[in-house]
Amino acid sequence: MKFGIGFKLSLLLASFGLLAMGIVGYYAYASSRATLLHATQRDLLTATQVLGQNYHASVDEVGSDALLLASVPVTRAALGSDQRAGSRQDLNALAETFEAMLRIHPEYFQIRLISTDQHGLELVRVDRDGRGLTRVQGLDLQEKAHYPYVFKTMRLKRGQIYLSDISINHELGAHAGLLKPTLRVAAPVFTDQDRARAVVVINIDLYRMFARLKADLPASYQVYLANQWGDYLVHPDATQTFGFDQGRRVLVQEAFEPVSTLITGTSTHVVAGVQSSAWSPGGEVAAFLRLPMGGVGEGRFVVLGLSQPQAEVVRETTRVAWNTVQVILVLGCIAVLLAALVSRAVTGPLRAMAHAVTLFSREQVVSRLPDKRADELGQLARSLNDMQATIVANMEEINESRRTLRHLAQHDALTGLPNRTLCDDRVQQALSQAKRDLNRMALIFVDLDDFKSINDTYGHHAGDLLLCSAARRMEGCVRNADTVGRLGGDEFLVLLATIDREQDASLVAGKIRDALSQPFDLDGSRLSITCSIGVAIYPEHGADAITLSKSADAAMYLAKEGGGNRVQPVWFGAATSG
């Protein structure tokens, strides 16, 4: 049987058309898949940074609880005189306080008061035992002086805390905490002496704490945590964790090779490639972050990571790709039966679609394809339009989430002011600009006097309103080019990017002091406060950010020691009082 030229040409054109549409569909799928993977990696890194901040905040909260328990009167009463513990009534009262803290924080395994005498004998100890609490007494109390969380905490000063390495708890009689991953936070207890008389130790359930931190993340996210050598502490597969406790090593850098740069300290964050594993056969997209752990100068750190299954990332792209394949197959079958005229009519729209997909994949330019036709080309155009719209919507959602996370990471949640991280960055930028232009700049530290009494008298809600109002007043005293930031608590920073004379900074500081000394009408209460202000000038009082900050901080504390309500410039010998 012989076929005419029209059929052959139609078949040839249909074959070329089918091939062209296949290439278009694959190129669109591959490009959108790569774009989504890259955007997901950036989003994962941002989410990991926020998770790291939340982890630090959780540990700081435990440290605050330890310091609180170490400073409350009932703890001192339980210690009694120098050589013996307090009365049974005092010990029972402290045990009730520990039990209340454990009920509030289900992630706490155990709270103890350990004496620095008697070989570190436990004086008061409350453990979590299953769903309930149990108090350990009498001969069951143990001596713990040989543990680092005791003898290292004894060397600390007031207000400092000790943070242990994360390990499996092998201490006998630990009840629910026995053989569980544990982090210990300890604080020294001082009475009227300079030597610590006891330590308060809180044992944290690592898995419960991370379950709480992960609750705000998408369900598809997986969390990893490793120590400074790379041993897994948290892993989707629990059998991979704490291998060093079982005589084996399971290291994160073996599964995710880029993480080795975090272990060696050559980088602070990495985005790992797609890895295939038993718990994620389709591969993962992962981001890891190096987080400092413990006190300044200790050099300890942990590696925190988040991953997301690759299939979850590209699910929508895969669905659109299959729809495109189905449309291509239908169009190919129809093209075989049509004449050369139909083939010529198909060529123009396909070229437009290929160009639109190329523009979108290379330059993210969305070209609206003509979808008013009722034939298969119109159906293909609508599918490609839907695909572009879906990808653009996903990218906009990812970008909006990243912007929100970046803002939260750089601004104080209460006042909306730049936080310490953003303030440090702006100080560095101002220093660089001042060095290039040979200009002066000023760094001002502001501390509210007796702010604690406001919280104690009127409550924390009034204290929060006062901090917000004080922030707005300080912003009103500076230029748009200057920065007002909150360092924490009732401490603020004011950065004057450029000044002509040293006295200009003192004038601005005086305006801030006068503004804050005016009464505040807050929630039906009329409150009055004062402030202590320290002022340092670049380059006279420091050629770098650390030295300049120390100068301003020292001046601020000198103003506070002088009675408060004053501005203390570094260049004057005495403060100017209000």
Disulfide bonds with the S-S distance in Angstrom:
none
